[in-house]
């Protein structure tokens, strides 16, 4: 029996037939899936703004960004958050009341500004420029800071350079507390993977759509060098400060402490194992100092609830109000017997609140 021979023409026709048949099968299989793919997730995605190209992103953010002068010196960065001239920056850029504050816009206009409100818990300050203009370019504030691994960008004036945009990524989903020695307070921030040099403080962090997702506050430093982790005030308290335009009152113990596993050796002289937080700094004057708390004391519980992490202690304290008393269970290195220490909480923003009271 002779075998059929395939001519070039027959081969081409066979391949064409198979291609058409495959296409029809694909349309039949995929058509129902496409029709079903119109649920809430897809509808929501279709409403999202497209990512801006890098150059367009720079051009979008630059006009809304500003530099902050304090007593005539370039002290930090910031941005407009309303067309009426509201500016957001970091509270530590201003440092204290009674400073002469000016804002330099992207068009190099130099405008006096005054403090509207501060939130020391998140290192935020809201300013108002002294201008009749009501069409300042500004950045819209995101509903919340995006999740970890999201690309992000910061704009500002690093080391007296102007109009610099740097890139990074959100590095943590939850907020954390970092001790600022110069401010003698804990700041609640979100960690970003980024190098943000001096001068970027107060600068806007924004996403690929140009939405404001946080404000640059500080960075993690080891042996005098930045280790690539930036501290960023999250979007939620930023939105609240802009909305309320009122200085908050953040309760504080006015202490700095370390977790037990940070210690090189057991702090108890009797060698017993202990869990808690060891006090390293007690601010004078301050509520904990007045209550008798001392460096090297160990806090084991707040209102009877055990604490092992700084975040647990600080969340417990900040869930209360200034003027309230919080009970700490404390032991000393040379006396393992627990004792009660009652601390009446004061406000981180006391200096600003006192100034407001004087003006009223």
N, C-alpha and C positions, 0 to 999 in steps of 0.2 A: 504494500500500500504506500503510495507516494505521499510525502509531507507537503502541506500547503506552504507556499513561499510568500513572505511579507514583502511587498514592494514599498519603496519610500512613501508613495502616495497613501497606501493603506495604513502605514504606521502613523502618519500625520493625522488622518481622519480618525483613527482609533484614540489617539491622545486627546484630540478635540472633543470627542464624544465623552471620554472619561472626565474631562474638565467641566463640561456642561453639567454632567450628572452629579458631580461633587458639589457644584455651586447650588443646584436645586436642593440637594439634601441639606446643605448648610443653612439655606434660607428657611427650610421647613423646621429645622431644629432650633435655630436661634430666634425666629420671629416671636414665639410665645414668651421667651425670656426677656426680650426687649420690651414687650408690651407690659409685662409684670413689673418691670424695673422703674415704676413711677410712684413708689411709696414715699413715706415721709422723709427718709434719708436722702433720696435722690432729689426730691423737691427742695429740701433745705440746702443741699449742695449747690443747686442751680442758682440759689439766691446769693451765694458768697461772692464777694468781689474778687476779680482775678488778681493774681500776684503782679505787682508792678515790676517792670524791668529795672535792673540795678540803677541805671542812669536816671530813669524816671522817678525812682524811689528817692534818690538824692535830691532831685529837683523839687519833689513834693514836700520833703521834710525841711529842707534848708530855709525857705522863707518863714516858717513858723518857729525856727530855733533862735535862741538869743544867748547872749553872754551876760553874766551878772558881775557888776562892779560893786564892791563894798569899800566905802571910804576911798574911792578912786582907784582901787586895785582890782584887777581881774581875779575874781575869787572862784568862779564856777560857771556852769552852763544852765540852761533851762529852755522852756518853750511856752508859746502861747497855747492856752486851752479854751479860749473863748474869743470871739471877734471883738469884744469890748475891751480887751487888753489885760485879761487875767493871765498871769504867768505862774508856772509851777517850777520849783527848784528844790534842792535839798536844804533842810533846816540848818545843817551844820555849816553850809556856805555862809549863812548870815551870822552864825555863832551867838549873837546877843542882840537884844533890842537897842535902840538908839544908835544904830549904824546908818550911815548915808548910803542908800541903795539906788543904783541906776541900772538900766537895762540897755544893752546895745543890740539893735535889731540886725537882721540880715542885710538891710540897706544902710547899715552903719549910722542909723539915728541913735542918739544918746538921750534916753528919756528917764527922768526921775521916777521912782517907784516906792510904794509903801507896802508894809506887811498887812495882809488881810487876816490870815489865820495860819497856825502851825499845827503839826502833828508830830511830836518828837518820837512817838513810838515807832513810826515808820520813816523818820527823817525827811519830812515833807514840809515845805513852806509855800504858801499861796500869796502872790504879790498882785498889786494893781498898778499899772503904769499910769502916770499923770498925763493923760492925753484925751482929747475930745473925739479922737478917731474911733470908729466902731466897726471897722472892716479889716482888723488885723488877721492875717492868715493864721490858722491854728490847727492843731492835731486833734482828731476825734479820739476819745478814750474808749478802749475796748471794755467789754463787759467784765472780763477777767483775764489774768495772765495765762497764756497758753501752756499746754503740758510740756514736760521735759522732752528734750531733743528738738523742739521747734526752733528753726533759725530765727535770729533776732539781730537788731542793729541799734547802735547808739550814736548820737550826734553831739558834738561839743567842741571844746577848745582845750585839747590836751597840752599841757606844759606850754601855755601861752601861744599855741598854734590855733588857727581859726578855721572853722568850717570843716571839721574832720568827721567822717563816718567810719565806724569800726563795726566788725561783725562778731557774732558769738552765737550761743545757743542757750535756751533755758535748760538748766541742769537738775532741777528738782521740782517735784509736783507740790510739795508742802512748803510752808514757810518755816524759817528757822530763826533763832535769836543769836545775834553777834554783839559782843561787848565792844563799845567804842570808848577807848581809854580817854581820849580828849574830851569827850562829851560826858563821861562817867555815867553811861546808861546802856541798856540793851536795846538794840534796834531789831524789829521784826522784818525780815527781808526774805527774798527768794534768791537762791544761788543761781548764777548764770556762769556758763563756761566762757570766759572772755577776759582779755586784758584791757582794763580801762584806766589809763594813767591819770595822774593828778591833773585837775582842771576839767575833767569830765563830770565831776560831781554835780548833780542836779540835771544832767543831760537826759534827754528823752530816749528811752528804749522803745522801739516800735517793731511791728511785724512786717511781713512782706507785702501787706496791703496798705502800709502807712498808718496803722492804728497805734495809738500810744498804749503800751502794755506795762510800762513801769518807769521808774526814775532811778538813775544811777546814784548810789549812795556811797559805797566804799569797795574795798577789796581785801582778800586774804593775803597777808604778808608774813613771810617766814625769813628770819635773819636779814631783814631789810629789803627783801625782794618779793615782788608780786608773784604769786604761784598760779595765776590764771583762773581764779575764782572771784567773780564780782558779786557784790551785794546790791540787790535791786529792790526798791520799794514796789510792792505789787499794785495792780490796777484797782482793786476794790477800795482800799482806803484813799487812794488818789481820787477816785470818782466821788467818794463821800465828802472829802474836803472841798472839792470844787462845788459840789451841790449845796452843802450847808454853809460854807464860808464862815466857819466858826472854829476857834481853837478848841481842840479836844482836851480832855483831862485823863491822862493815862496813869493808873496807880502803879507805884513803884516801891520796892524795898530798899533801893539805893545800895545794892551790894553786887559784887561779881563773885561767881562761884565756878568750881570745876567738878566734873564727874569723877567718881572714885577710880575708874579704870584709866584715868589720865595720870594717876600718881605713880611715881617710881617705887614707892614703898608704902607699907601700911601706916596710915597716919595715927592709928591708935597705939599708945605706948604699951598696952597690954597684949598687943598682937592679935586681938580678936578680929574676925572678919566682920565687915560692916558695909551696908549699902546706903547711899545717900549722896549729898552734895557738900563738898568742903568749901567753906567761905574763904575767899582770897582777899577781897577788898571790901571794906565797910566805909562808905563815904561819910565824911564829916563836914558839915552837919548833915544829918539824915535820919530817917525814921528808925532804921535798924540800929544805928549807933545809939540813938536815944533809948532804945529798948534793951540795950546791953549786949547785943550780938558782937562777937569779936572775930578777927581773922583766925582761921584754923578750926573754928567751930564747924560741926557737921550737922546739916539739916537732914533729918531722916523722914519727916512727914509734914504735910500742910493740912491743917484741919483734920488730922487723924489719917489722911491718905498718904501712903508711902510714896516717896519720890526718889528716882534714880537718875533722871535726865533733867538737864537745864530746862528743856522745853516744857516738861511737866510742871516744874515750879513756876515758870513765868506765865504759862497759860492759866494756872490756878490763880495767880495774883491778878492778872489782867482781866480775869472774868469778874472781878469785884470793882468797887467804886472807891475813889479817893475819899479819905475820911473814915472808911471802914477799918476794922481791926482784923488781922489775920493771925491765926495761931500756928506757930512753928514748933515742932518737936526737935530738940537740939541736944547733942552731946558734945563734950569737949575731949580733946586728945588725951588729957590726963585724968578724965572723969567720965567713964562710960555710962554713968547713970543719966537717963534722959530727963530733960527739964522742958518746961513750957516757956516759950518766949512770944509775947503778944506784941505785934507791930502795927501801928496805925499808919495806913498807907497815905503817902503824899503824891502830888502830881509831878510827872516829868516836866510838864510845861509851866511849872510854877513861876519862873522868871518872866515868861511871856504873859501869863495871866495877871501877875502883879502889875506889869506895865499897862495892860488893858484897863485894870482897875483904876490906876492913876489918871488915865486919860478920860475916864468916865466920871 
